[in-house]
Amino acid sequence: MLPALALAAAVTVTASPAAHARTGPAPSPAKAPATAKFPRGFLWGVATSGFQGEGSFPDSNWTRYIKRKAPGISDPYKNSVDFLHRYPGDVELARKLGVNVFRTSIEWARIEPRRGVRDPKAIAYYDDLIRRIRAAGMRPMITLDHWVYPGWVADQGAWDNPRTRADWLSNARFIVNRYKRQGVIWITFNEASAYMYKELTMRPMNLGQLAAMRSALTKTHRAAYDMIHKLDPGAPVSTNVAYGTALNGIFDAALFNDVTDKLDFVGIDYYYGANARNLTAGYALTGEFWKIDPEPEGLYYVLKSYQRRLPKLPVYVVENGMSTDNGKPRPDGYTRSDHLRDHIYWVQRAMADGVKVMGYNYWSLTDNYEWGSYEPRFGLYTVNALTDPSLARRPTDAVATYRSIIADRGVPAGYVPVRRPGWCSVEDPVATCFGTTPTPPAAYRAPAG
């Protein structure tokens, strides 16, 4: 989720294709509702990652970064929220929300702690996790690489070494073979732009190494896409992109622009936008996400933009959520429920305008280790990882909110966003600098189909 300012020196910024003109007449506000009910079978999910939540983690690039207190590390990892031993309860919490997708990562460092040696206990753990997810009526969304690799890969030079591509694909092939034909939605690399930025600053790397990593990720994703389709025919495959406001061209150039022909859906992570009166997205540079003033309507414009660029593909909001400062209320009174409803409202607006949204994941099910700190709290369930030995999962206000949104297939009729749209948004300057963004009350055709 961190910005990739430093990527500008090593990747080519590729301009987005011009927006395609709408075909056919625009819908009349008097005849067409401004919001669309989510269809039955829509993919509602929660998201987490293995390293961030599991605890008891083996040797890896990230355990090494934490041990030597690399830039940005302020808290010890400890056992995180101990998902490794508490996953049955967490899967049950997800089931009770009514979601039908559970996203996590299967960690290479845990599966293969030494080259060519797979840990049977780790495999048994992931086997049971996937079994429980499916038994709870959810589809697994499996991320193959959420920024973490084994210590032995670090020792061989990580992505500098061409051998890492073959090693990565060998591990991916093992995982896909093991969980194929189980309804898995596959993600190859999580937020390649942020992955590269983290490696640049934490490892660290020079610009030549950064360029080599970009090339390696591109080639590896393309090979993985073909491999997954061969082993698990019909399974959807993608890589989720981090939306980066004014720097989004750089973010997309990290990987996305070079693999658009190897995607089955567009996966988008949206956390914040920017407009002429709201430049707080800059706090992402310091990791102080709770100081960012959310821009929910930005998601509407982002969804429409990516749909215009790849009109044949559906779009999936792979991550969306809000950070608080150690679980404390925001000074402006904006709650996690407000944030969730507002963003869902704008997703429904995008759908009413023709965007083919196939799914939405909330980041995250529980609080977890946010790449150096436990201070940013994103969880539907809050966990005091540093101060509560019991690691109790305490529901936030958004638990009931998300449950009702899923059950009702959208925000309530008549809902108007709490956060009003800003002026002159980076997400769509033409629409927002020379006009206003209307927020009509949510309205549905009756009866809803």
C-alpha positions as CSV (number, residue, x, y, z in Angstrom):
1,M,0.0,0.0,0.0
2,L,3.0,2.3,0.2
3,P,3.7,4.7,-2.7
4,A,6.4,3.9,-5.2
5,L,7.9,7.4,-5.7
6,A,11.3,5.8,-6.2
7,L,10.0,3.7,-9.1
8,A,10.0,6.7,-11.3
9,A,13.7,6.5,-11.9
10,A,13.6,2.9,-13.1
11,V,10.3,2.2,-14.9
12,T,8.8,3.8,-18.0
13,V,5.6,5.7,-17.4
14,T,3.1,4.4,-19.9
15,A,0.2,6.6,-20.7
16,S,-3.2,5.1,-20.3
17,P,-5.1,4.7,-23.6
18,A,-7.6,7.4,-24.3
19,A,-11.0,6.8,-22.9
20,H,-13.3,5.1,-25.3
21,A,-16.5,6.9,-26.2
22,R,-19.6,5.5,-24.8
23,T,-21.5,3.4,-27.3
24,G,-25.3,3.9,-27.3
25,P,-27.3,6.5,-25.5
26,A,-26.4,7.5,-22.0
27,P,-28.9,6.3,-19.4
28,S,-31.5,8.9,-18.4
29,P,-31.5,9.8,-14.7
30,A,-35.2,9.9,-14.9
31,K,-35.5,6.3,-16.1
32,A,-32.4,4.5,-14.7
33,P,-31.5,4.2,-11.0
34,A,-28.3,5.8,-10.0
35,T,-27.2,2.7,-8.2
36,A,-27.3,-1.0,-9.0
37,K,-28.0,-3.8,-6.7
38,F,-25.2,-6.3,-6.4
39,P,-26.2,-9.4,-8.3
40,R,-26.8,-12.7,-6.6
41,G,-23.5,-14.6,-6.7
42,F,-21.4,-11.5,-6.4
43,L,-18.1,-12.2,-4.9
44,W,-17.9,-10.7,-1.4
45,G,-14.7,-11.3,0.4
46,V,-12.2,-10.6,3.2
47,A,-8.5,-10.4,2.7
48,T,-5.3,-11.0,4.6
49,S,-1.8,-12.3,3.9
50,G,0.1,-15.1,5.4
51,F,3.2,-13.2,6.7
52,Q,1.2,-10.3,8.1
53,G,-1.1,-12.5,10.2
54,E,0.4,-16.0,10.8
55,G,3.2,-15.4,13.3
56,S,5.9,-18.0,14.1
57,F,7.4,-17.2,10.8
58,P,10.5,-19.0,9.3
59,D,13.6,-17.3,7.9
60,S,12.7,-14.9,5.1
61,N,13.6,-11.6,3.6
62,W,11.1,-9.9,5.9
63,T,12.1,-11.6,9.1
64,R,15.6,-10.4,8.3
65,Y,14.4,-6.8,7.6
66,I,12.7,-6.8,10.9
67,K,15.7,-8.2,12.8
68,R,18.1,-5.6,11.5
69,K,15.4,-2.8,11.8
70,A,15.4,-1.8,8.2
71,P,13.9,1.6,7.3
72,G,10.2,1.7,8.4
73,I,10.5,-1.0,11.0
74,S,9.1,0.3,14.4
75,D,7.5,-2.7,16.0
76,P,8.8,-6.3,16.5
77,Y,6.9,-9.0,14.6
78,K,6.4,-11.2,17.7
79,N,3.7,-13.7,16.7
80,S,1.5,-11.2,14.8
81,V,-2.1,-12.1,15.4
82,D,-1.2,-15.9,15.4
83,F,-3.4,-16.8,12.5
84,L,-1.2,-19.9,12.2
85,H,-2.9,-21.4,15.3
86,R,-6.2,-19.4,15.3
87,Y,-7.3,-19.8,11.6
88,P,-10.3,-22.1,12.4
89,G,-11.8,-19.3,14.4
90,D,-10.9,-16.6,11.9
91,V,-12.4,-18.6,9.0
92,E,-15.6,-18.9,11.1
93,L,-15.7,-15.1,11.7
94,A,-15.5,-14.7,7.9
95,R,-18.3,-17.2,7.4
96,K,-20.6,-15.3,9.8
97,L,-20.1,-12.2,7.8
98,G,-21.7,-13.9,4.8
99,V,-18.7,-13.5,2.5
100,N,-18.0,-16.1,-0.2
101,V,-14.3,-15.4,-0.8
102,F,-11.4,-15.7,1.6
103,R,-8.2,-14.2,0.4
104,T,-4.8,-15.2,1.9
105,S,-1.3,-16.1,0.7
106,I,0.5,-19.4,0.8
107,E,3.9,-18.5,1.9
108,W,6.9,-19.8,0.0
109,A,9.2,-19.3,3.0
110,R,7.0,-21.6,5.1
111,I,6.4,-24.3,2.4
112,E,10.1,-24.5,1.3
113,P,12.3,-23.3,4.1
114,R,15.3,-24.8,2.5
115,R,15.9,-25.3,-1.2
116,G,14.2,-28.4,-2.4
117,V,13.0,-29.3,1.1
118,R,9.2,-28.9,1.7
119,D,7.9,-28.8,5.3
120,P,5.1,-31.3,5.7
121,K,3.7,-29.5,8.7
122,A,3.4,-26.3,6.7
123,I,1.7,-28.2,3.9
124,A,-0.7,-29.8,6.3
125,Y,-1.6,-26.4,7.7
126,Y,-2.4,-24.9,4.3
127,D,-4.3,-28.0,3.3
128,D,-6.5,-27.6,6.3
129,L,-6.9,-23.9,5.9
130,I,-8.1,-24.3,2.3
131,R,-10.3,-27.2,3.3
132,R,-11.9,-25.1,6.0
133,I,-12.4,-22.1,3.7
134,R,-14.2,-24.3,1.2
135,A,-16.3,-26.1,3.9
136,A,-17.4,-22.7,5.1
137,G,-18.9,-22.0,1.7
138,M,-16.1,-19.6,0.5
139,R,-13.8,-19.7,-2.5
140,P,-10.1,-19.4,-1.7
141,M,-8.3,-16.4,-3.3
142,I,-4.7,-17.5,-3.1
143,T,-1.9,-15.0,-3.5
144,L,1.3,-16.7,-4.6
145,D,3.6,-13.8,-3.7
146,H,2.8,-11.2,-1.1
147,W,6.3,-9.6,-1.0
148,V,7.9,-12.5,1.1
149,Y,10.4,-15.1,-0.1
150,P,12.6,-17.6,1.8
151,G,15.9,-16.7,3.3
152,W,17.7,-19.0,0.9
153,V,16.3,-17.0,-2.0
154,A,17.6,-13.8,-0.4
155,D,21.0,-15.5,-0.1
156,Q,21.1,-16.3,-3.8
157,G,20.4,-12.7,-4.7
158,A,16.6,-12.6,-4.7
159,W,15.3,-11.2,-8.0
160,D,18.8,-10.2,-9.2
161,N,19.5,-13.9,-9.8
162,P,17.7,-15.4,-12.9
163,R,17.5,-18.7,-11.0
164,T,14.9,-17.1,-8.7
165,R,12.4,-17.0,-11.5
166,A,12.7,-20.8,-12.0
167,D,12.6,-21.4,-8.3
168,W,9.4,-19.2,-7.9
169,L,7.7,-21.0,-10.7
170,S,8.6,-24.4,-9.3
171,N,7.0,-23.4,-5.9
172,A,4.0,-22.0,-7.7
173,R,3.5,-25.1,-9.7
174,F,3.6,-27.2,-6.5
175,I,0.9,-25.0,-4.9
176,V,-1.3,-24.9,-8.0
177,N,-1.1,-28.6,-8.5
178,R,-2.1,-29.1,-4.9
179,Y,-5.2,-26.8,-4.9
180,K,-6.4,-27.0,-8.5
181,R,-10.0,-27.8,-9.2
182,Q,-11.1,-26.3,-5.9
183,G,-12.5,-23.0,-7.2
184,V,-9.4,-21.0,-6.4
185,I,-9.0,-17.4,-7.7
186,W,-5.3,-17.0,-8.3
187,I,-3.2,-13.8,-7.7
188,T,0.4,-14.0,-8.8
189,F,2.0,-10.9,-7.3
190,N,0.4,-8.6,-4.8
191,E,0.9,-4.9,-5.7
192,A,4.1,-5.2,-7.8
193,S,4.7,-1.5,-7.5
194,A,4.8,-1.6,-3.7
195,Y,6.7,-4.9,-3.7
196,M,9.4,-3.2,-5.8
197,Y,9.4,-0.1,-3.6
198,K,9.7,-2.1,-0.4
199,E,12.6,-4.2,-1.8
200,L,14.3,-0.9,-3.1
201,T,14.2,0.6,0.4
202,M,14.4,-2.4,2.8
203,R,16.8,-4.7,1.1
204,P,18.0,-2.2,-0.3
205,M,18.6,-2.3,-4.1
206,N,20.1,0.1,-6.6
207,L,18.3,1.2,-9.7
208,G,19.9,-1.5,-11.8
209,Q,18.6,-4.2,-9.4
210,L,15.2,-2.5,-9.4
211,A,15.0,-2.7,-13.2
212,A,16.0,-6.3,-13.1
213,M,13.3,-7.1,-10.6
214,R,10.7,-5.4,-12.7
215,S,11.7,-7.5,-15.7
216,A,11.8,-10.7,-13.6
217,L,8.3,-10.0,-12.2
218,T,6.9,-9.4,-15.6
219,K,8.4,-12.5,-17.1
220,T,7.4,-14.6,-14.1
221,H,3.8,-13.4,-14.1
222,R,3.4,-14.2,-17.8
223,A,4.8,-17.7,-17.3
224,A,2.7,-18.3,-14.2
225,Y,-0.5,-17.2,-16.0
226,D,0.1,-19.8,-18.7
227,M,1.1,-22.5,-16.2
228,I,-1.9,-22.0,-14.0
229,H,-4.3,-22.2,-17.0
230,K,-2.7,-25.4,-18.1
231,L,-2.9,-27.0,-14.6
232,D,-6.2,-25.5,-13.4
233,P,-8.3,-24.8,-16.5
234,G,-11.0,-22.2,-16.1
235,A,-9.5,-20.7,-12.9
236,P,-9.3,-16.9,-13.0
237,V,-5.8,-15.5,-12.7
238,S,-4.6,-11.9,-12.2
239,T,-2.3,-9.6,-10.3
240,N,-3.7,-6.8,-8.2
241,V,-2.6,-3.2,-8.8
242,A,-2.2,-0.6,-6.1
243,Y,-4.0,2.6,-7.2
244,G,-1.5,5.4,-6.8
245,T,-3.3,8.8,-7.3
246,A,-1.0,11.2,-9.2
247,L,1.7,8.5,-9.5
248,N,-0.6,5.9,-10.9
249,G,1.1,5.8,-14.3
250,I,4.3,4.8,-12.5
251,F,2.5,2.2,-10.4
252,D,0.9,0.6,-13.5
253,A,4.3,0.6,-15.3
254,A,5.7,-1.6,-12.6
255,L,4.0,-4.7,-14.0
256,F,0.4,-4.1,-15.1
257,N,1.0,-2.4,-18.4
258,D,3.1,-5.3,-19.7
259,V,0.7,-8.1,-18.7
260,T,-2.7,-6.9,-19.7
261,D,-3.0,-9.8,-22.2
262,K,-2.3,-12.2,-19.3
263,L,-5.2,-11.2,-17.0
264,D,-8.6,-12.7,-16.5
265,F,-9.9,-9.8,-14.5
266,V,-8.6,-6.4,-13.4
267,G,-7.7,-6.5,-9.7
268,I,-7.6,-3.1,-8.0
269,D,-6.5,-2.1,-4.5
270,Y,-8.0,1.3,-3.7
271,Y,-7.3,3.1,-0.4
272,Y,-7.1,6.8,-1.1
273,G,-7.4,9.4,-3.7
274,A,-6.5,13.1,-4.0
275,N,-8.1,16.3,-5.1
276,A,-7.2,20.0,-5.1
277,R,-8.5,20.4,-1.5
278,N,-7.3,17.1,-0.2
279,L,-3.6,16.3,-0.5
280,T,-3.4,14.1,2.6
281,A,-2.5,11.0,0.5
282,G,1.0,12.2,1.1
283,Y,0.8,10.7,4.6
284,A,1.2,7.3,2.9
285,L,4.9,8.3,2.5
286,T,5.3,8.1,6.2
287,G,3.0,5.1,6.8
288,E,0.6,7.3,8.7
289,F,-2.5,6.0,6.8
290,W,-4.9,7.1,9.6
291,K,-4.1,10.7,8.8
292,I,-5.3,10.4,5.2
293,D,-8.7,12.0,4.4
294,P,-10.6,9.3,2.5
295,E,-12.0,10.0,-1.0
296,P,-14.6,7.4,-1.6
297,E,-15.8,8.8,-4.9
298,G,-12.3,8.2,-6.2
299,L,-13.1,4.5,-6.4
300,Y,-16.0,5.3,-8.8
301,Y,-13.7,7.1,-11.2
302,V,-10.9,4.5,-10.8
303,L,-13.2,1.6,-11.6
304,K,-14.5,3.4,-14.7
305,S,-11.0,4.3,-15.9
306,Y,-9.7,0.7,-15.7
307,Q,-12.9,-0.6,-17.4
308,R,-12.4,1.9,-20.3
309,R,-8.8,0.6,-20.6
310,L,-9.7,-3.0,-20.6
311,P,-13.4,-3.1,-21.6
312,K,-13.6,-6.9,-22.1
313,L,-12.4,-7.8,-18.6
314,P,-14.4,-7.7,-15.4
315,V,-13.1,-5.7,-12.5
316,Y,-12.5,-6.9,-8.9
317,V,-11.8,-4.6,-5.9
318,V,-9.2,-7.0,-4.4
319,E,-8.5,-4.6,-1.4
320,N,-10.3,-1.7,0.1
321,G,-10.3,-0.5,3.7
322,M,-9.5,2.2,6.2
323,S,-6.7,2.5,8.8
324,T,-7.2,3.9,12.3
325,D,-4.4,4.9,14.7
326,N,-4.1,1.9,17.0
327,G,-7.9,1.5,16.9
328,K,-8.7,5.0,18.2
329,P,-11.6,6.9,16.6
330,R,-10.8,9.3,13.9
331,P,-10.8,12.9,15.1
332,D,-13.3,13.8,12.3
333,G,-15.8,11.2,13.6
334,Y,-15.7,9.3,10.3
335,T,-16.2,5.6,11.2
336,R,-15.2,2.3,9.6
337,S,-18.9,1.8,8.8
338,D,-19.2,5.2,7.2
339,H,-16.1,4.4,5.1
340,L,-17.4,1.0,4.0
341,R,-20.9,2.2,3.1
342,D,-19.5,5.2,1.2
343,H,-17.2,3.1,-0.9
344,I,-19.8,0.4,-1.6
345,Y,-22.2,3.2,-2.7
346,W,-19.7,4.3,-5.3
347,V,-19.1,0.8,-6.5
348,Q,-22.8,0.5,-7.0
349,R,-22.7,3.8,-8.9
350,A,-20.0,2.5,-11.2
351,M,-22.0,-0.7,-11.8
352,A,-25.0,1.4,-12.8
353,D,-22.8,3.1,-15.3
354,G,-21.8,-0.2,-16.9
355,V,-18.6,-1.2,-15.0
356,K,-18.5,-5.0,-14.8
357,V,-17.6,-5.4,-11.1
358,M,-17.3,-9.1,-10.2
359,G,-16.1,-8.8,-6.6
360,Y,-15.1,-6.8,-3.5
361,N,-12.7,-7.8,-0.7
362,Y,-12.4,-5.9,2.6
363,W,-8.9,-5.4,3.8
364,S,-8.7,-6.9,6.3
365,L,-10.5,-9.5,8.4
366,T,-8.3,-8.7,11.4
367,D,-5.7,-6.2,12.3
368,N,-2.2,-7.5,11.4
369,Y,1.4,-6.5,10.9
370,E,1.5,-3.6,8.5
371,W,5.1,-4.1,7.2
372,G,6.9,-2.8,10.2
373,S,4.2,-1.6,12.5
374,Y,1.0,-2.6,14.3
375,E,-0.2,1.0,14.6
376,P,-2.2,1.1,11.4
377,R,-5.4,-0.9,12.1
378,F,-7.4,-2.0,9.1
379,G,-9.3,-4.9,10.6
380,L,-13.0,-5.6,10.8
381,Y,-11.9,-7.3,14.0
382,T,-9.3,-5.4,16.0
383,V,-6.5,-7.2,17.8
384,N,-4.0,-5.7,20.2
385,A,-1.0,-7.7,19.0
386,L,1.5,-5.9,21.2
387,T,-0.4,-5.6,24.5
388,D,-3.0,-8.4,24.6
389,P,-1.5,-11.9,25.3
390,S,-4.9,-13.4,24.4
391,L,-4.9,-11.8,21.0
392,A,-8.7,-11.5,21.3
393,R,-10.6,-10.6,18.1
394,R,-12.9,-7.7,19.0
395,P,-15.5,-6.7,16.4
396,T,-15.6,-3.1,15.1
397,D,-18.7,-1.3,14.1
398,A,-18.1,-2.4,10.5
399,V,-18.8,-6.1,11.2
400,A,-22.5,-5.6,11.4
401,T,-22.4,-3.1,8.6
402,Y,-20.6,-5.4,6.2
403,R,-22.9,-8.3,7.1
404,S,-26.0,-6.1,6.3
405,I,-24.5,-4.8,3.0
406,I,-23.9,-8.4,1.9
407,A,-27.4,-9.6,3.0
408,D,-29.1,-6.6,1.4
409,R,-26.9,-6.7,-1.8
410,G,-25.9,-3.0,-1.3
411,V,-26.4,0.1,0.8
412,P,-29.9,0.9,2.0
413,A,-32.3,2.6,-0.4
414,G,-32.0,6.4,0.2
415,Y,-28.4,6.2,1.3
416,V,-26.3,9.3,0.6
417,P,-22.5,9.2,1.3
418,V,-21.3,10.7,4.5
419,R,-18.2,12.0,2.9
420,R,-19.0,14.5,0.2
421,P,-17.1,14.4,-3.1
422,G,-14.0,16.7,-3.3
423,W,-13.3,19.2,-6.0
424,C,-10.9,18.6,-9.0
425,S,-10.0,15.0,-8.3
426,V,-6.8,13.4,-9.6
427,E,-9.0,10.4,-10.5
428,D,-10.9,12.3,-13.2
429,P,-10.0,15.9,-13.5
430,V,-12.2,16.6,-16.5
431,A,-15.4,15.4,-14.7
432,T,-14.5,16.9,-11.3
433,C,-12.7,20.2,-12.1
434,F,-15.3,21.5,-14.5
435,G,-18.4,20.0,-12.9
436,T,-19.8,18.5,-9.7
437,T,-20.0,14.9,-8.7
438,P,-23.7,14.3,-7.8
439,T,-24.6,12.0,-4.9
440,P,-28.2,11.0,-5.5
441,P,-29.8,8.8,-2.8
442,A,-29.4,5.1,-3.5
443,A,-32.4,3.9,-5.5
444,Y,-33.3,0.5,-6.9
445,R,-35.7,-0.9,-9.4
446,A,-38.5,-2.7,-7.6
447,P,-38.6,-5.6,-7.3
448,A,-34.8,-6.0,-7.3
449,G,-33.7,-8.8,-9.6
